[in-house]
Amino acid sequence: DGSGGDGDGDDDEYDGGVHPLAQLCSLRARVYEELDNRAAAATWAGRALEVDVWCTEAMEMLLDRHLLTVEEERDLITSLDFSGCDDGDGSPCWLRDLYISR
């Protein structure tokens, strides 16, 4: 069909920056936050991070606007998949460390 989407799960390997689906989830989170629906904003920002941990805009929103409790922040960070952001030398992902330090 020429669309490139063959439905075999290749979305996990997007190599063009932040995944477009994560960007859309983050945008939706911002809209909900502007509408003062903090619960929905937190849900969509979390989904953005589940799609792509490099969607730092979503994490900034969660942390800067205090959309999650400290325990929820910790649970979210530990649930994220940082396997694609290591340097290949076995060292922990610096992005994970950044999120934890905030």
N, C-alpha and C positions, 0 to 999 in steps of 0.2 A: 504494500500500500504506500510505501515511500515515506511513511511518517517516522520511521526509525524506532518506534515503540513496539517491540515484539512480545512484551509482557513476561519476559523471563527474569525480571528482578534486577536489571542493570541500573536501575535508578540509584542504587547504593554506590555506584562508581562514577558519579558525576565529577568531572575534572575541571570545570570552568569557574571556579570560585565557589561562593555559597550556592548551594543547590536551590534552584528556582522554587521548589515546593516549600523549602524552609523560608525563603523570602516571603512567599505568600502567607504562610502561617504567621510570620512575624508582623506582616502588615495587618492581618486580621487582629492580632493581639493589640496593636497600636490603636486600631479603630475601637475595639472594645474598651480599651483603657480611656480613650477620649470620651466614650459614652458612660464612663464611670461604672463599668461592669468589670470590676477587678478580678472576679473569679474566672470569667471567660477569658480575660486578658492573660491571666496566669496560665490557663489551660493551653491557649494557642501559642504562647511563647514557649512553653514546655514542649509542645509538639514540634515547633520549629527546631529546637535543640535536639530532639530525638531524630529528626531527619538529617540534620547537619550540625555537629558541635561547633563548627566555625561560624555559625550565625550569632556572632557576638552581640549584635543589636538586641536580640531576644534576651540574652543573659543580662545585658545592661538594663533593660527594661525591668526584668524581674527583681534585680538587686537595687537599682536606683529608686524605684517606686515602691519598694518593700511589698511586693505582691505575694511573697511567700514567707512563711515563718522560717526561723533558722533551721528547724528540723526538716521542713519541706525542701529548703535549699540544699541541705546536705544529702537528702534522699535523691533529689534530682541529679545532682552532680555525680553521685556514686552510680546512678542508673545509666548515665550516658556512655556511649561507646566511643572511647578515645583511641581505639586501636589504629586508626588511620592517620594519626597525627604524630607518631613517634619519629625520631630521626634515624631509625634503623640501627642504632647502637645499643639498644636495650634500655636506654634511659627513659624515665617517665615523661609523659607529654607535658610540655611547658604550659599548654593551654589549660589543662586540668588544674595545674598548680595555680595559674592565674585566677581561675574561677574560684578555687578554694580560698585564696588569699583575700578576695573581695568580701 
